[in-house]
Amino acid sequence: MKFTKRQIVYLVIVVFIALILSSYKLPYYIQKPGGADALNPIVEVVGGYPSEGDMHLVTVRGGQATPIQYMFAKVLPYQEILPLHEVRPEGITEEDYIQAQLQMMDSSQEKAIVVAYEAAKEDIIIEDNGVYVVSVLEGVPADDILQVGDLITSIDQITMKSAEDLISYVSNKIAGDTIEIEFERDDELKTESITLAELEELDNNVGIGISLVTDRKVQVDPEVNFSSGRIGGPSAGLMFSLEIYDQLTEEDLTKGYEIAGTGEVDYEGNVLRIGGIDKKVIAADREGCEIFFAPNENGASDSNYEIAKKTAEKIGTDMKIVPVDTFEDAQSYLQELEKK
């Protein structure tokens, strides 16, 4: 078959438009329901006890929108379009964002270990060794000085063992003060001076423009292993802690049920608010989960629990939405649950 010049021109135009629609990145981010994977293959306590039911890790799928994805998100249910800067701050590259999410996942797993092992009264040793730089904003005092992955060990020759130490020290300074930061990069110790400034990203509080996480070493017995792959973010903390506790203790905490939920946990076992809970309810329902734990935020009117409950009513699911403020709330609920 022979093509005329006009047909070839039309074909080139069509191909070009198709490429633009499918690959050009818009300044928007699309979030939609992800999966609700059983945690048994992801979390393993060596010598841990088995269960008849499953704890589920619930995720939200997301990515920077192309024109065609943007159009689909406009008409398909349970897809949300957000300005890109609300998800990934200006000055943060896609790779930096991914690495920050993975670092938050590591931190989430670490907190879950502490909460679960302490609740199960198992052996645990905790040691803080410094502060990792998770991301650096553009145009801030730390820009071109610190990099993602740097380990800050001291400021003004004062040892910084945790993120809390660093935040507390800097918060007592004023804009224009200069601090001397000692940090490790590629096994080399470096020292740099940084002048503090008021940052819009910190509600005009004084800072250097980085997000950070404590380099905390946790040793436990028995050992626990994770295989979460490229799943990022902190919101799986509650379900990780429940799964670890379930494997550590002889009692079957699942009672034979399929249990999902979400919420970041801190080292004291408090369950904190997360994003995208409506989409996580939908993902858990699609997987056939019967119970869903949601952060209650001490009964706030716009809490994750209230949003989850409204979403469950909207989709007509039989899944039970359970409000929790702490790990202990979820633990007690399951312990009092009748066996399926």
PETAZI-V172373 format. One record per pair of residues at least 12 apart in sequence whose C-alpha atoms are under 6 Angstrom apart, sorted by the first residue. I is the first residue (numbers start at 0). J is the second residue. Records with the same first field share a line. If there is no record, write none. Layout:
I: J ; J
This chain:
20: 66 ; 67
21: 65 ; 67
22: 65
23: 65
24: 64 ; 65
25: 64 ; 65
26: 83
27: 63 ; 64 ; 81 ; 82 ; 83
28: 62 ; 63 ; 64 ; 80 ; 81 ; 83
29: 61 ; 62 ; 64 ; 79 ; 80
30: 60 ; 61 ; 78 ; 79
31: 59 ; 60 ; 78
32: 59 ; 60 ; 278 ; 279 ; 282
33: 58 ; 59 ; 60 ; 282
34: 57 ; 58 ; 282
35: 55 ; 56 ; 57 ; 282 ; 283
36: 55 ; 56
37: 53 ; 54 ; 55
38: 54 ; 55
41: 225 ; 226 ; 227
42: 224 ; 225
43: 223 ; 224
44: 222 ; 223
45: 221 ; 222
47: 246 ; 247
48: 246 ; 249
50: 251
51: 255
52: 253 ; 255 ; 256 ; 257
53: 257
54: 258 ; 259
55: 258 ; 259
57: 279
90: 136 ; 137
99: 133
100: 231 ; 232
101: 231
103: 232 ; 233
104: 231 ; 232 ; 233
107: 233 ; 236
110: 266
111: 236 ; 239 ; 240
114: 268
115: 240 ; 244
122: 219 ; 220
123: 218 ; 219
124: 217 ; 218
125: 216 ; 217
126: 215 ; 216
127: 160 ; 215
128: 160 ; 214
129: 151 ; 152 ; 159 ; 160 ; 161 ; 213 ; 214
130: 150 ; 151 ; 161 ; 162 ; 212 ; 213 ; 214
131: 148 ; 149 ; 150 ; 211 ; 212
132: 147 ; 148 ; 149 ; 211
133: 147 ; 210 ; 211
134: 147 ; 209 ; 210
135: 209
136: 208
139: 208
140: 207
141: 207 ; 208
149: 183 ; 184
150: 182 ; 183
151: 181 ; 182
152: 181 ; 182
153: 181
154: 179 ; 180
155: 179
161: 213
162: 212 ; 213
174: 195 ; 196 ; 197 ; 205
175: 194 ; 195
176: 194 ; 195
177: 193 ; 194
178: 192 ; 193
179: 191 ; 192
195: 207
233: 263
234: 261 ; 262 ; 263
235: 261
236: 263 ; 264
237: 262 ; 264
252: 333
254: 338 ; 339
255: 339
257: 288 ; 289
258: 288 ; 290
259: 290 ; 291
260: 291 ; 292 ; 293
261: 293
262: 294
268: 325 ; 326
269: 325
270: 294 ; 324 ; 325
272: 294
277: 307 ; 310
289: 318
290: 318 ; 319
291: 320 ; 321
292: 321 ; 322
293: 322
294: 322 ; 323 ; 324
295: 322 ; 323 ; 324
304: 322
